[in-house]
Amino acid sequence: MRPTMDMARQTRAAESPLDAALRAVGDRWTLLVVAALLEQPRRFNDLLADVPGIAPNVLTQRLRNLEGEGLVIAQPYSRRPPRSVYELTDAGRELAGAVRFLTAWGSRRTEGAEESEATRHAACGTPMEARWYCPTCDRAVLEGEAEVEFL
């Protein structure tokens, strides 16, 4: 059976928040590009250098996708040839926490990974741990107190 527009709309309507997030940033290179842009805006060639192994055509596609999702904005700095500086939007900067969590998770699972990859408390140097926090109750939410629905 060939997919129709109605089927596509139903699929989108039934998409979970996790589905939507993965559609926006769930491929191999996108979060690496986002991570490179977290520190400061970058030019295309700077991104090629900061994301080892990414091909120029793949970087171009990922930047276009990120722009389409409203996560990156391209600021032209040259008309001839056309060149831009790429910068995260506020929505793109919101991915910083997810990038840090995934980096820490990957560090724990990678043999010989540097512990320096962890985000550390500036006052004492201890690796930070993430905790859920409820702003209404003004307290950390303990294991088992949260209701999470991923799908």
N, CA and C atoms as an extended XYZ file, in Angstrom:
453
Properties=species:S:1:pos:R:3:atomname:S:1:resname:S:1:resid:I:1 pbc="F F F"
N         0.841       -1.176        0.000 N   MET     1
C         0.000        0.000        0.000 CA  MET     1
C         0.888        1.242        0.000 C   MET     1
N         0.572        2.152       -0.863 N   ARG     2
C         1.363        3.373       -1.006 CA  ARG     2
C         0.908        4.420        0.015 C   ARG     2
N         1.854        5.078        0.715 N   PRO     3
C         1.461        6.077        1.724 CA  PRO     3
C         0.742        7.260        1.077 C   PRO     3
N        -0.271        7.752        1.743 N   THR     4
C        -1.005        8.925        1.270 CA  THR     4
C        -0.716       10.098        2.177 C   THR     4
N        -1.150       11.293        1.764 N   MET     5
C        -0.967       12.489        2.587 CA  MET     5
C        -1.700       12.350        3.917 C   MET     5
N        -2.905       11.728        3.897 N   ASP     6
C        -3.654       11.539        5.142 CA  ASP     6
C        -2.889       10.639        6.105 C   ASP     6
N        -2.258        9.586        5.576 N   MET     7
C        -1.459        8.694        6.423 CA  MET     7
C        -0.277        9.453        7.013 C   MET     7
N         0.340       10.298        6.216 N   ALA     8
C         1.473       11.084        6.704 CA  ALA     8
C         1.033       12.021        7.814 C   ALA     8
N        -0.136       12.668        7.638 N   ARG     9
C        -0.642       13.575        8.678 CA  ARG     9
C        -0.963       12.811        9.960 C   ARG     9
N        -1.564       11.633        9.839 N   GLN    10
C        -1.882       10.829       11.016 CA  GLN    10
C        -0.614       10.401       11.735 C   GLN    10
N         0.404       10.031       10.966 N   THR    11
C         1.671        9.632       11.568 CA  THR    11
C         2.270       10.805       12.333 C   THR    11
N         2.278       11.999       11.742 N   ARG    12
C         2.809       13.186       12.418 CA  ARG    12
C         2.006       13.508       13.670 C   ARG    12
N         0.669       13.414       13.572 N   ALA    13
C        -0.187       13.730       14.711 CA  ALA    13
C         0.070       12.772       15.863 C   ALA    13
N         0.409       11.520       15.553 N   ALA    14
C         0.640       10.514       16.587 CA  ALA    14
C         2.084       10.520       17.075 C   ALA    14
N         2.914       11.366       16.491 N   GLU    15
C         4.331       11.405       16.847 CA  GLU    15
C         4.515       11.837       18.303 C   GLU    15
N         5.331       11.107       19.025 N   SER    16
C         5.593       11.454       20.422 CA  SER    16
C         6.634       12.568       20.482 C   SER    16
N         6.770       13.215       21.639 N   PRO    17
C         7.812       14.221       21.781 CA  PRO    17
C         9.217       13.657       21.509 C   PRO    17
N         9.451       12.409       21.907 N   LEU    18
C        10.754       11.798       21.633 CA  LEU    18
C        10.939       11.590       20.131 C   LEU    18
N         9.892       11.155       19.441 N   ASP    19
C         9.951       11.026       17.983 CA  ASP    19
C        10.319       12.363       17.340 C   ASP    19
N         9.659       13.423       17.786 N   ALA    20
C         9.904       14.747       17.214 CA  ALA    20
C        11.343       15.183       17.454 C   ALA    20
N        11.853       14.938       18.642 N   ALA    21
C        13.237       15.313       18.957 CA  ALA    21
C        14.219       14.530       18.099 C   ALA    21
N        13.986       13.240       17.965 N   LEU    22
C        14.892       12.421       17.158 CA  LEU    22
C        14.825       12.786       15.685 C   LEU    22
N        13.655       13.177       15.210 N   ARG    23
C        13.539       13.618       13.820 CA  ARG    23
C        14.369       14.873       13.604 C   ARG    23
N        14.416       15.748       14.602 N   ALA    24
C        15.144       17.007       14.473 CA  ALA    24
C        16.654       16.834       14.628 C   ALA    24
N        17.096       16.000       15.562 N   VAL    25
C        18.534       15.941       15.878 CA  VAL    25
C        19.069       14.529       16.060 C   VAL    25
N        18.351       13.515       15.594 N   GLY    26
C        18.702       12.145       15.928 CA  GLY    26
C        19.638       11.414       14.988 C   GLY    26
N        20.214       12.080       14.008 N   ASP    27
C        21.131       11.364       13.129 CA  ASP    27
C        22.561       11.422       13.667 C   ASP    27
N        23.465       10.781       12.970 N   ARG    28
C        24.833       10.621       13.466 CA  ARG    28
C        25.559       11.941       13.706 C   ARG    28
N        25.392       12.931       12.867 N   TRP    29
C        26.235       14.123       12.925 CA  TRP    29
C        25.613       15.345       13.577 C   TRP    29
N        24.313       15.420       13.665 N   THR    30
C        23.656       16.663       14.055 CA  THR    30
C        24.056       17.149       15.446 C   THR    30
N        24.034       16.286       16.441 N   LEU    31
C        24.397       16.748       17.783 CA  LEU    31
C        25.875       17.108       17.885 C   LEU    31
N        26.716       16.517       17.053 N   LEU    32
C        28.125       16.921       17.028 CA  LEU    32
C        28.263       18.339       16.477 C   LEU    32
N        27.459       18.683       15.488 N   VAL    33
C        27.450       20.051       14.956 CA  VAL    33
C        26.926       21.007       16.030 C   VAL    33
N        25.837       20.630       16.694 N   VAL    34
C        25.286       21.458       17.778 CA  VAL    34
C        26.339       21.659       18.867 C   VAL    34
N        27.023       20.587       19.261 N   ALA    35
C        28.056       20.697       20.304 CA  ALA    35
C        29.148       21.675       19.888 C   ALA    35
N        29.546       21.643       18.620 N   ALA    36
C        30.581       22.563       18.133 CA  ALA    36
C        30.097       24.011       18.169 C   ALA    36
N        28.797       24.219       18.018 N   LEU    37
C        28.245       25.574       18.015 CA  LEU    37
C        27.894       26.083       19.411 C   LEU    37
N        27.939       25.235       20.424 N   LEU    38
C        27.559       25.668       21.768 CA  LEU    38
C        28.493       26.743       22.331 C   LEU    38
N        29.769       26.650       22.023 N   GLU    39
C        30.718       27.619       22.575 CA  GLU    39
C        30.607       28.984       21.923 C   GLU    39
N        30.444       28.996       20.605 N   GLN    40
C        30.378       30.260       19.870 CA  GLN    40
C        29.940       29.995       18.442 C   GLN    40
N        29.483       31.040       17.749 N   PRO    41
C        29.163       30.871       16.327 CA  PRO    41
C        30.418       30.466       15.554 C   PRO    41
N        30.205       29.732       14.468 N   ARG    42
C        31.336       29.240       13.679 CA  ARG    42
C        31.040       29.383       12.188 C   ARG    42
N        32.118       29.523       11.429 N   ARG    43
C        32.034       29.486        9.972 CA  ARG    43
C        32.073       28.032        9.525 C   ARG    43
N        31.677       27.813        8.288 N   PHE    44
C        31.586       26.469        7.736 CA  PHE    44
C        32.894       25.699        7.887 C   PHE    44
N        34.022       26.296        7.468 N   ASN    45
C        35.307       25.591        7.540 CA  ASN    45
C        35.736       25.325        8.980 C   ASN    45
N        35.350       26.202        9.898 N   ASP    46
C        35.634       25.957       11.317 CA  ASP    46
C        34.861       24.724       11.799 C   ASP    46
N        33.619       24.605       11.359 N   LEU    47
C        32.815       23.438       11.727 CA  LEU    47
C        33.402       22.160       11.137 C   LEU    47
N        33.893       22.237        9.897 N   LEU    48
C        34.540       21.059        9.301 CA  LEU    48
C        35.713       20.599       10.158 C   LEU    48
N        36.475       21.551       10.688 N   ALA    49
C        37.624       21.217       11.532 CA  ALA    49
C        37.187       20.729       12.916 C   ALA    49
N        36.090       21.281       13.444 N   ASP    50
C        35.640       20.952       14.804 CA  ASP    50
C        34.856       19.646       14.891 C   ASP    50
N        34.372       19.156       13.749 N   VAL    51
C        33.611       17.905       13.719 CA  VAL    51
C        34.396       16.928       12.842 C   VAL    51
N        35.383       16.261       13.421 N   PRO    52
C        36.244       15.382       12.626 CA  PRO    52
C        35.465       14.290       11.898 C   PRO    52
N        35.802       14.102       10.628 N   GLY    53
C        35.218       13.025        9.849 CA  GLY    53
C        33.980       13.396        9.068 C   GLY    53
N        33.395       14.558        9.325 N   ILE    54
C        32.179       14.936        8.601 CA  ILE    54
C        32.560       15.448        7.209 C   ILE    54
N        31.848       14.968        6.212 N   ALA    55
C        32.085       15.403        4.835 CA  ALA    55
C        31.400       16.754        4.608 C   ALA    55
N        31.953       17.592        3.749 N   PRO    56
C        31.343       18.907        3.500 CA  PRO    56
C        29.877       18.832        3.074 C   PRO    56
N        29.527       17.870        2.212 N   ASN    57
C        28.131       17.770        1.782 CA  ASN    57
C        27.210       17.357        2.938 C   ASN    57
N        27.719       16.530        3.841 N   VAL    58
C        26.929       16.116        5.005 CA  VAL    58
C        26.750       17.301        5.951 C   VAL    58
N        27.813       18.076        6.168 N   LEU    59
C        27.714       19.257        7.024 CA  LEU    59
C        26.706       20.248        6.446 C   LEU    59
N        26.767       20.463        5.145 N   THR    60
C        25.811       21.369        4.492 CA  THR    60
C        24.382       20.908        4.755 C   THR    60
N        24.129       19.618        4.588 N   GLN    61
C        22.780       19.082        4.798 CA  GLN    61
C        22.349       19.219        6.257 C   GLN    61
N        23.238       18.912        7.177 N   ARG    62
C        22.881       19.020        8.601 CA  ARG    62
C        22.592       20.469        8.984 C   ARG    62
N        23.379       21.406        8.472 N   LEU    63
C        23.127       22.825        8.767 CA  LEU    63
C        21.786       23.271        8.189 C   LEU    63
N        21.464       22.820        6.990 N   ARG    64
C        20.162       23.158        6.397 CA  ARG    64
C        19.020       22.578        7.223 C   ARG    64
N        19.184       21.331        7.667 N   ASN    65
C        18.154       20.708        8.509 CA  ASN    65
C        17.987       21.465        9.823 C   ASN    65
N        19.106       21.829       10.449 N   LEU    66
C        19.050       22.569       11.704 CA  LEU    66
C        18.390       23.938       11.510 C   LEU    66
N        18.675       24.592       10.388 N   GLU    67
C        18.006       25.860       10.076 CA  GLU    67
C        16.508       25.634        9.906 C   GLU    67
N        16.147       24.583        9.187 N   GLY    68
C        14.739       24.267        8.966 CA  GLY    68
C        13.985       23.969       10.254 C   GLY    68
N        14.681       23.404       11.226 N   GLU    69
C        14.076       23.098       12.531 CA  GLU    69
C        14.078       24.311       13.461 C   GLU    69
N        14.684       25.413       13.016 N   GLY    70
C        14.749       26.613       13.850 CA  GLY    70
C        15.781       26.533       14.956 C   GLY    70
N        16.787       25.679       14.786 N   LEU    71
C        17.802       25.488       15.823 CA  LEU    71
C        19.092       26.248       15.519 C   LEU    71
N        19.295       26.595       14.255 N   VAL    72
C        20.491       27.315       13.817 CA  VAL    72
C        20.051       28.448       12.901 C   VAL    72
N        20.780       29.537       12.973 N   ILE    73
C        20.567       30.639       12.038 CA  ILE    73
C        21.884       30.910       11.328 C   ILE    73
N        21.799       31.139       10.033 N   ALA    74
C        22.979       31.455        9.231 CA  ALA    74
C        23.023       32.963        9.030 C   ALA    74
N        24.123       33.584        9.450 N   GLN    75
C        24.319       35.027        9.298 CA  GLN    75
C        25.313       35.250        8.169 C   GLN    75
N        24.858       35.751        7.010 N   PRO    76
C        25.792       35.962        5.897 CA  PRO    76
C        26.852       37.013        6.262 C   PRO    76
N        28.092       36.740        5.876 N   TYR    77
C        29.154       37.718        6.077 CA  TYR    77
C        29.855       38.048        4.767 C   TYR    77
N        29.506       37.350        3.677 N   SER    78
C        30.084       37.619        2.361 CA  SER    78
C        29.053       37.273        1.303 C   SER    78
N        28.909       38.175        0.316 N   ARG    79
C        27.967       37.897       -0.777 CA  ARG    79
C        28.625       37.123       -1.900 C   ARG    79
N        29.888       37.446       -2.184 N   ARG    80
C        30.626       36.771       -3.261 CA  ARG    80
C        31.973       36.346       -2.743 C   ARG    80
N        32.212       35.119       -2.595 N   PRO    81
C        31.228       34.038       -2.669 CA  PRO    81
C        30.322       34.076       -1.441 C   PRO    81
N        29.122       33.482       -1.536 N   PRO    82
C        28.213       33.494       -0.389 CA  PRO    82
C        28.772       32.650        0.764 C   PRO    82
N        28.929       33.293        1.907 N   ARG    83
C        29.449       32.608        3.095 CA  ARG    83
C        28.672       33.081        4.319 C   ARG    83
N        28.557       32.185        5.293 N   SER    84
C        27.780       32.497        6.495 CA  SER    84
C        28.504       32.062        7.750 C   SER    84
N        28.123       32.695        8.843 N   VAL    85
C        28.492       32.263       10.184 CA  VAL    85
C        27.245       31.595       10.746 C   VAL    85
N        27.425       30.431       11.350 N   TYR    86
C        26.297       29.661       11.885 CA  TYR    86
C        26.256       29.816       13.394 C   TYR    86
N        25.036       30.052       13.881 N   GLU    87
C        24.852       30.309       15.313 CA  GLU    87
C        23.598       29.594       15.787 C   GLU    87
N        23.649       29.052       16.991 N   LEU    88
C        22.471       28.406       17.572 CA  LEU    88
C        21.433       29.463       17.946 C   LEU    88
N        20.183       29.137       17.731 N   THR    89
C        19.086       29.961       18.230 CA  THR    89
C        18.886       29.619       19.711 C   THR    89
N        17.962       30.303       20.355 N   ASP    90
C        17.646       29.954       21.748 CA  ASP    90
C        17.198       28.500       21.848 C   ASP    90
N        16.383       28.062       20.893 N   ALA    91
C        15.932       26.664       20.890 CA  ALA    91
C        17.115       25.720       20.704 C   ALA    91
N        18.079       26.081       19.878 N   GLY    92
C        19.278       25.263       19.685 CA  GLY    92
C        20.123       25.186       20.946 C   GLY    92
N        20.238       26.321       21.656 N   ARG    93
C        21.018       26.330       22.903 CA  ARG    93
C        20.371       25.487       23.997 C   ARG    93
N        19.054       25.268       23.880 N   GLU    94
C        18.368       24.402       24.846 CA  GLU    94
C        18.865       22.963       24.763 C   GLU    94
N        19.521       22.603       23.681 N   LEU    95
C        20.065       21.247       23.524 CA  LEU    95
C        21.350       21.037       24.334 C   LEU    95
N        21.890       22.085       24.935 N   ALA    96
C        23.149       21.970       25.681 CA  ALA    96
C        23.064       20.895       26.763 C   ALA    96
N        21.968       20.861       27.499 N   GLY    97
C        21.818       19.860       28.553 CA  GLY    97
C        21.821       18.448       27.997 C   GLY    97
N        21.084       18.235       26.902 N   ALA    98
C        21.046       16.902       26.289 CA  ALA    98
C        22.427       16.498       25.786 C   ALA    98
N        23.153       17.444       25.199 N   VAL    99
C        24.506       17.152       24.710 CA  VAL    99
C        25.414       16.773       25.882 C   VAL    99
N        25.303       17.502       26.995 N   ARG   100
C        26.126       17.185       28.177 CA  ARG   100
C        25.775       15.798       28.725 C   ARG   100
N        24.479       15.488       28.826 N   PHE   101
C        24.059       14.176       29.319 CA  PHE   101
C        24.586       13.063       28.431 C   PHE   101
N        24.452       13.224       27.129 N   LEU   102
C        24.914       12.196       26.199 CA  LEU   102
C        26.433       12.067       26.219 C   LEU   102
N        27.134       13.181       26.377 N   THR   103
C        28.593       13.138       26.474 CA  THR   103
C        29.021       12.369       27.720 C   THR   103
N        28.387       12.653       28.845 N   ALA   104
C        28.718       11.952       30.090 CA  ALA   104
C        28.381       10.469       29.968 C   ALA   104
N        27.233       10.157       29.393 N   TRP   105
C        26.831        8.765       29.208 CA  TRP   105
C        27.830        8.042       28.305 C   TRP   105
N        28.194        8.662       27.196 N   GLY   106
C        29.167        8.067       26.281 CA  GLY   106
C        30.523        7.891       26.925 C   GLY   106
N        30.914        8.847       27.765 N   SER   107
C        32.195        8.767       28.467 CA  SER   107
C        32.237        7.559       29.394 C   SER   107
N        31.125        7.290       30.080 N   ARG   108
C        31.071        6.138       30.993 CA  ARG   108
C        31.091        4.821       30.235 C   ARG   108
N        30.615        4.806       29.010 N   ARG   109
C        30.504        3.575       28.242 CA  ARG   109
C        31.688        3.337       27.309 C   ARG   109
N        32.553        4.312       27.166 N   THR   110
C        33.671        4.197       26.242 CA  THR   110
C        34.931        3.813       26.997 C   THR   110
N        35.500        2.698       26.607 N   GLU   111
C        36.719        2.227       27.240 CA  GLU   111
C        37.840        3.235       27.005 C   GLU   111
N        38.544        3.608       28.062 N   GLY   112
C        39.656        4.533       27.962 CA  GLY   112
C        39.237        5.983       27.777 C   GLY   112
N        37.940        6.280       27.944 N   ALA   113
C        37.469        7.658       27.775 CA  ALA   113
C        38.011        8.523       28.904 C   ALA   113
N        38.242        9.752       28.572 N   GLU   114
C        38.730       10.715       29.556 CA  GLU   114
C        37.613       11.080       30.529 C   GLU   114
N        37.908       11.032       31.809 N   GLU   115
C        36.928       11.478       32.796 CA  GLU   115
C        36.774       12.992       32.717 C   GLU   115
N        37.712       13.663       32.058 N   SER   116
C        37.647       15.111       31.930 CA  SER   116
C        36.468       15.547       31.065 C   SER   116
N        35.839       14.599       30.348 N   GLU   117
C        34.676       14.920       29.521 CA  GLU   117
C        33.485       15.326       30.388 C   GLU   117
N        33.472       14.928       31.652 N   ALA   118
C        32.339       15.212       32.524 CA  ALA   118
C        32.288       16.702       32.862 C   ALA   118
N        31.064       17.218       33.027 N   THR   119
C        30.890       18.577       33.518 CA  THR   119
C        31.200       18.552       35.001 C   THR   119
N        32.052       19.472       35.432 N   ARG   120
C        32.503       19.477       36.822 CA  ARG   120
C        32.050       20.728       37.567 C   ARG   120
N        31.874       20.565       38.867 N   HIS   121
C        31.543       21.682       39.735 CA  HIS   121
C        32.788       22.549       39.878 C   HIS   121
N        32.669       23.823       39.523 N   ALA   122
C        33.828       24.728       39.521 CA  ALA   122
C        34.434       24.874       40.916 C   ALA   122
N        33.631       24.794       41.972 N   ALA   123
C        34.128       25.009       43.333 CA  ALA   123
C        35.009       23.875       43.835 C   ALA   123
N        34.685       22.623       43.465 N   CYS   124
C        35.431       21.498       44.031 CA  CYS   124
C        35.988       20.524       42.995 C   CYS   124
N        35.563       20.642       41.735 N   GLY   125
C        36.077       19.768       40.687 CA  GLY   125
C        35.393       18.422       40.560 C   GLY   125
N        34.354       18.180       41.349 N   THR   126
C        33.644       16.902       41.298 CA  THR   126
C        32.751       16.841       40.062 C   THR   126
N        32.713       15.673       39.374 N   PRO   127
C        31.785       15.557       38.240 CA  PRO   127
C        30.346       15.771       38.707 C   PRO   127
N        29.597       16.522       37.915 N   MET   128
C        28.214       16.854       38.254 CA  MET   128
C        27.298       15.668       37.954 C   MET   128
N        26.200       15.585       38.685 N   GLU   129
C        25.163       14.599       38.443 CA  GLU   129
C        23.871       15.347       38.145 C   GLU   129
N        23.107       14.834       37.206 N   ALA   130
C        21.837       15.465       36.854 CA  ALA   130
C        20.740       14.995       37.796 C   ALA   130
N        19.876       15.899       38.144 N   ARG   131
C        18.720       15.595       38.977 CA  ARG   131
C        17.522       16.327       38.400 C   ARG   131
N        16.348       15.683       38.435 N   TRP   132
C        15.124       16.366       38.068 CA  TRP   132
C        14.753       17.312       39.192 C   TRP   132
N        14.188       18.458       38.834 N   TYR   133
C        13.824       19.485       39.809 CA  TYR   133
C        12.425       19.991       39.497 C   TYR   133
N        11.594       20.126       40.513 N   CYS   134
C        10.246       20.657       40.341 CA  CYS   134
C        10.220       22.104       40.825 C   CYS   134
N        10.031       23.064       39.923 N   PRO   135
C        10.023       24.465       40.349 CA  PRO   135
C         8.806       24.819       41.201 C   PRO   135
N         7.684       24.119       41.037 N   THR   136
C         6.504       24.390       41.853 CA  THR   136
C         6.746       23.983       43.301 C   THR   136
N         7.317       22.792       43.495 N   CYS   137
C         7.596       22.290       44.848 CA  CYS   137
C         8.926       22.823       45.386 C   CYS   137
N         9.740       23.405       44.526 N   ASP   138
C        11.052       23.946       44.882 CA  ASP   138
C        11.936       22.886       45.544 C   ASP   138
N        11.991       21.706       44.886 N   ARG   139
C        12.843       20.650       45.414 CA  ARG   139
C        13.197       19.645       44.311 C   ARG   139
N        14.243       18.868       44.579 N   ALA   140
C        14.634       17.796       43.669 CA  ALA   140
C        13.581       16.697       43.708 C   ALA   140
N        13.341       16.078       42.572 N   VAL   141
C        12.383       14.983       42.481 CA  VAL   141
C        13.156       13.682       42.592 C   VAL   141
N        12.771       12.858       43.542 N   LEU   142
C        13.468       11.611       43.800 CA  LEU   142
C        13.056       10.525       42.816 C   LEU   142
N        13.897        9.488       42.713 N   GLU   143
C        13.599        8.331       41.869 CA  GLU   143
C        12.236        7.776       42.253 C   GLU   143
N        11.406        7.488       41.273 N   GLY   144
C        10.093        6.934       41.542 CA  GLY   144
C         9.005        7.981       41.738 C   GLY   144
N         9.366        9.249       41.882 N   GLU   145
C         8.370       10.307       42.059 CA  GLU   145
C         7.968       10.945       40.725 C   GLU   145
N         8.703       10.667       39.684 N   ALA   146
C         8.422       11.293       38.393 CA  ALA   146
C         7.597       10.364       37.525 C   ALA   146
N         6.714       10.944       36.761 N   GLU   147
C         5.940       10.203       35.768 CA  GLU   147
C         6.455       10.623       34.410 C   GLU   147
N         7.022        9.673       33.682 N   VAL   148
C         7.600        9.959       32.375 CA  VAL   148
C         6.953        9.070       31.339 C   VAL   148
N         6.517        9.672       30.257 N   GLU   149
C         5.957        8.922       29.148 CA  GLU   149
C         6.752        9.276       27.904 C   GLU   149
N         7.549        8.322       27.413 N   PHE   150
C         8.409        8.578       26.261 CA  PHE   150
C         7.698        8.317       24.951 C   PHE   150
N         6.783        7.399       24.911 N   LEU   151
C         6.149        7.025       23.637 CA  LEU   151
C         4.708        7.405       23.587 C   LEU   151
